[in-house]
Amino acid sequence: MTTKNLTPPTPGNFYVPGLASEYVAERYGIALADIAKLGSAENPHGASPKARAAVAEAMDRLHLYPSWTAEPLRQKIADTYQYQPEQVICGAGETEIISLIIRAFSGPGGRIQMPGPCFPIYHLFAEAEGRVPVLVHEATDRTSMALDVDAYTAAIDADTRIVFVTNPHSPSGTWLAEADVRRIIEAAPHALVVLDEAYVHYSNTAGYIHLGREYSHVAVLRTFSKAYGLAGLRVGFGVAARPIIDALLAVKPTWNMGQLQIAGGIAALDDDEHVDRTVATITDARQYVRGRFGELDRFRIVPESRSNFFLVEILDPDTNSTEVFNGLLERGVIVKDGAASWRGLDDRFLRCDVNLKERMDQLVDALADLD
Ligand SMILES: Cc1ncc(COP(=O)(O)O)c(C=O)c1O
């Protein structure tokens, strides 16, 4: 028996999640309620109340196998966004759908293009499956952290199998105009273009979900983890032309969605009140924190975020993101360390969530308090 293919993954192969409040409370002796959890882009208002009620009701169906395509949720998504149910796939968060896309639309050695930095799951999963992630670092302008669409489209070549576009982008929160997204799509007619709209609600636009209807080589992904507050339920979906969805269904674990996920997702789509309240809170706090950063000399907010997080650039050459990250932790503020969390972000940056104004005050006060 050979074990040569069973080498355990090294830490660099894993996603680095935002730290849990409980861990920081215990390690630094801080009351749980005093922790500002700004590293996971979660919803400060919690889960959609309608989804919570629907999940509770769905407990009566726990003994029954769900539909393997999550058909009732598929139908609801189709009705909501003017697609046919056959043009929808549901997954345990977008993360699962991203993994299916990488499997179905690239073979071993296949080139998968993504901005550098980007959501790490794109390259981590690609590498785990023997695909080749191509991070296009030169397409990220270091001052605005926006995507340079010319550089990004120029990097697409005949061997590119999948092109990821994240809008709003993570970790910068920057926003692409529809014409720019179309330029990328039209530069890759031979590939699958994946438009990841995980944070679209915070852009205060309806996003570009219609592009999955218009182009036969585009998939648009959305999640219930952010504006609906259901990160712990694990529900996401993709819309695209039917042949794309069929290819994804063919590699999908059969019953990937449970009764609770299906029920929660359906109810969340009707909870405009929760989404509107969340978006209003984030939009307001985003404006507020921009103002408060004016008080700091050693840090700059990267200003153009249209998401529920933003980048902070460390202007002081005598410190770095890991030192600042640890200094903030001691003060009960959890953020993300750019150097540890993203390929190509380096030690000049941290990513911080937009949250309630009092949490923004905690962040700015803690940054001001660092030596
Ligand atoms: C850009 C982006 N896409 C997708 C996801 C995945 O979301 P989920 O798997 O919770 O739906 C995230 C989560 O942080 C993200 O930042």
The ligand as an SDF file (V2000), in Angstrom:
LIG
                    3D

 16 16  0  0  0  0  0  0  0  0999 V2000
  -16.5120   37.0320   -1.7730 C   0  0  0  0  0  0  0  0  0  0  0  0
  -17.1660   35.9210   -1.0470 C   0  0  0  0  0  0  0  0  0  0  0  0
  -17.8140   34.9900   -1.7380 N   0  0  0  0  0  0  0  0  0  0  0  0
  -18.4130   33.9650   -1.1280 C   0  0  0  0  0  0  0  0  0  0  0  0
  -18.3760   33.8280    0.2440 C   0  0  0  0  0  0  0  0  0  0  0  0
  -18.9770   32.5900    0.8370 C   0  0  0  0  0  0  0  0  0  0  0  0
  -20.1080   32.7590    1.4900 O   0  0  0  0  0  0  0  0  0  0  0  0
  -20.9760   31.5350    1.9720 P   0  0  0  0  0  0  0  0  0  0  0  0
  -20.2620   30.2590    1.7020 O   0  0  0  0  0  0  0  0  0  0  0  0
  -21.1720   31.7580    3.4320 O   0  0  0  0  0  0  0  0  0  0  0  0
  -22.2280   31.6410    1.1870 O   0  0  0  0  0  0  0  0  0  0  0  0
  -17.7190   34.7670    1.0180 C   0  0  0  0  0  0  0  0  0  0  0  0
  -17.6740   34.6050    2.4750 C   0  0  0  0  0  0  0  0  0  0  0  0
  -17.0090   35.2210    3.2260 O   0  0  0  0  0  0  0  0  0  0  0  0
  -17.0740   35.8360    0.3470 C   0  0  0  0  0  0  0  0  0  0  0  0
  -16.3780   36.7450    1.0410 O   0  0  0  0  0  0  0  0  0  0  0  0
  1  2  1  0
  2  3  1  0
  2 15  2  0
  3  4  2  0
  4  5  1  0
  5  6  1  0
  5 12  2  0
  6  7  1  0
  7  8  1  0
  8  9  2  0
  8 10  1  0
  8 11  1  0
 12 13  1  0
 12 15  1  0
 13 14  2  0
 15 16  1  0
M  END
$$$$
